[in-house]
């Protein structure tokens, strides 16, 4: 196996960005990776810290969008007229909290999601 790049996971290795090799000493490709490492090469993590940050932020934003979309109907005039003032205030605050969740400590690794009580 011709090895250019190796990314390490807890279950094995991705070689050259396309082939997965499990952590199995009986696997000939696994032994090839071990030889490659013995030659002084170092596998990279499956995600760089920046790649992990980008992925977590993308997942966070998708959840944020989903939560806002779930309450979009409350913003329609006909629907809004059916809500009490207290419900409107609760939904307004919930949507503001969801939009501002990126400002919370831990974004995006430990998201803090708010619950709308009145819905």
FENJO-V485036 format. One record per residue. N is the residue number from 0. RES is the residue in three letters. SS is DSSP state (~ for helix, > for strand, _ for the rest). PHI is phi in whole degrees, 0 to 359 (999 if undefined). D_FIRST is the distance of its C-alpha to the first C-alpha in whole Angstrom. Layout:
n = <N	N>
res = <RES	RES>
ss = <SS	SS>
phi = <PHI	PHI>
d_first = <D_FIRST	D_FIRST>
This chain:
n = <0	1	2	3	4	5	6	7	8	9	10	11	12	13	14	15	16	17	18	19	20	21	22	23	24	25	26	27	28	29	30	31	32	33	34	35	36	37	38	39	40	41	42	43	44	45	46	47	48	49	50	51	52	53	54	55	56	57	58	59	60	61	62	63	64	65	66	67	68	69	70	71	72	73	74	75	76	77	78	79	80	81	82	83	84	85	86	87	88	89	90	91	92	93	94	95	96	97	98	99	100	101	102	103	104	105	106	107	108	109	110	111	112	113	114	115	116	117	118>
res = <UNK	UNK	UNK	UNK	UNK	UNK	UNK	UNK	UNK	UNK	UNK	UNK	UNK	UNK	UNK	UNK	UNK	UNK	UNK	UNK	UNK	UNK	UNK	UNK	UNK	UNK	UNK	UNK	UNK	UNK	UNK	UNK	UNK	UNK	UNK	UNK	UNK	UNK	UNK	UNK	UNK	UNK	UNK	UNK	UNK	UNK	UNK	UNK	UNK	UNK	UNK	UNK	UNK	UNK	UNK	UNK	UNK	UNK	UNK	UNK	UNK	UNK	UNK	UNK	UNK	UNK	UNK	UNK	UNK	UNK	UNK	UNK	UNK	UNK	UNK	UNK	UNK	UNK	UNK	UNK	UNK	UNK	UNK	UNK	UNK	UNK	UNK	UNK	UNK	UNK	UNK	UNK	UNK	UNK	UNK	UNK	UNK	UNK	UNK	UNK	UNK	UNK	UNK	UNK	UNK	UNK	UNK	UNK	UNK	UNK	UNK	UNK	UNK	UNK	UNK	UNK	UNK	UNK	UNK>
ss = <_	_	_	_	_	>	>	>	_	_	_	>	>	>	>	_	_	_	>	>	>	>	_	_	_	_	_	~	~	~	~	~	~	~	~	~	~	~	_	_	_	_	_	>	>	_	_	_	~	~	~	~	~	~	~	~	~	~	~	~	~	~	~	~	~	~	~	~	~	~	_	~	~	~	~	_	~	~	~	~	_	_	_	_	~	~	~	~	~	~	~	~	~	~	~	~	~	~	~	~	~	~	~	_	_	_	_	_	_	_	_	_	_	_	_	_	_	_	_>
phi = <999	274	253	256	226	224	244	261	240	286	253	163	223	256	255	56	72	218	248	267	237	289	286	217	302	282	280	297	291	298	296	297	294	298	295	301	295	299	283	105	276	232	294	271	293	302	230	288	305	291	297	296	300	298	296	297	294	296	297	300	296	295	292	299	297	297	293	292	298	293	246	302	300	288	269	285	303	298	289	298	291	275	265	288	300	297	294	299	296	297	292	301	293	301	296	295	296	295	296	269	299	292	273	288	300	98	296	262	284	230	295	251	254	264	247	274	284	274	248>
d_first = <0	4	6	10	12	12	15	17	19	21	19	16	13	13	9	10	13	12	10	12	11	15	16	16	16	15	12	9	7	10	10	7	9	12	11	10	14	15	15	17	15	17	15	18	20	20	23	24	28	29	27	28	32	31	30	33	36	35	35	38	40	39	41	44	44	44	47	49	48	50	53	53	56	58	59	60	64	65	63	64	67	67	65	68	68	66	63	63	63	60	58	58	58	54	53	54	52	49	49	49	47	44	47	47	45	42	41	38	37	40	42	46	47	50	52	55	58	60	58>
